[in-house]
Amino acid sequence: MGVGVWDYMYHFGFYSEAFAAAFALNWMYKATMIMTSTIRKVELHRDGKQVTITPRIGSAWTCKISEVRKLKHEKELIETFEESYLFPIEISGKKWFLHG
C-alpha cells in the first residue's frame, strides 16, 4: 500500500511528499501525546487540599488542587454533546486529558 501511494505521489513532486509526511508525523505525535497523557482516576484526599492522580501509563502521584487547572469549560461539553473522554486539564504546566 505504501509503495503504491509513494508511486502515485512521486509524480506530484517533492512538496506533496513533504506535505504528506508532515501530516502523518503530526498525526502520530498528537495520537501518542493523547495516549500517554491520559488520566484514569483522580482521588481527593481527606484534607481537601491534595489529590492523587493515576495516569493510564505510569505510577500515581500526589499534587495540590491549586496546581490543577481546567483548559475548557464544562458547559462547552454539554452544548456540543461531546463525551468528556478528552477533557483537557493542566497539572503543574503539563497538559493531560481526563478519561471519561
Solvent accessible surface area in square Angstrom, and as a share of the most:
residue,aa,sasa,rsa
1,M,196,0.88
2,G,55,0.53
3,V,112,0.64
4,G,47,0.45
5,V,72,0.41
6,W,135,0.47
7,D,72,0.37
8,Y,144,0.55
9,M,42,0.19
10,Y,125,0.48
11,H,154,0.69
12,F,126,0.52
13,G,30,0.29
14,F,147,0.61
15,Y,183,0.69
16,S,27,0.17
17,E,41,0.19
18,A,42,0.33
19,F,151,0.63
20,A,42,0.33
21,A,52,0.40
22,A,58,0.45
23,F,139,0.58
24,A,48,0.37
25,L,108,0.54
26,N,80,0.41
27,W,163,0.57
28,M,97,0.43
29,Y,137,0.52
30,K,96,0.41
31,A,26,0.20
32,T,71,0.42
33,M,51,0.23
34,I,48,0.24
35,M,114,0.51
36,T,63,0.37
37,S,5,0.03
38,T,4,0.02
39,I,1,0.01
40,R,132,0.48
41,K,107,0.45
42,V,72,0.41
43,E,81,0.36
44,L,119,0.59
45,H,62,0.28
46,R,248,0.91
47,D,88,0.46
48,G,38,0.36
49,K,145,0.61
50,Q,62,0.27
51,V,11,0.06
52,T,28,0.17
53,I,1,0.01
54,T,36,0.21
55,P,8,0.05
56,R,118,0.43
57,I,110,0.56
58,G,63,0.60
59,S,96,0.62
60,A,52,0.40
61,W,81,0.28
62,T,68,0.40
63,C,11,0.07
64,K,109,0.46
65,I,72,0.36
66,S,101,0.65
67,E,72,0.32
68,V,49,0.28
69,R,136,0.49
70,K,94,0.40
71,L,63,0.31
72,K,79,0.33
73,H,103,0.46
74,E,80,0.36
75,K,121,0.51
76,E,74,0.33
77,L,24,0.12
78,I,128,0.65
79,E,110,0.50
80,T,68,0.40
81,F,186,0.77
82,E,99,0.44
83,E,148,0.66
84,S,47,0.30
85,Y,102,0.39
86,L,71,0.35
87,F,17,0.07
88,P,10,0.06
89,I,10,0.05
90,E,44,0.20
91,I,6,0.03
92,S,83,0.54
93,G,64,0.61
94,K,105,0.44
95,K,89,0.38
96,W,24,0.08
97,F,16,0.07
98,L,53,0.27
99,H,66,0.30
100,G,81,0.78
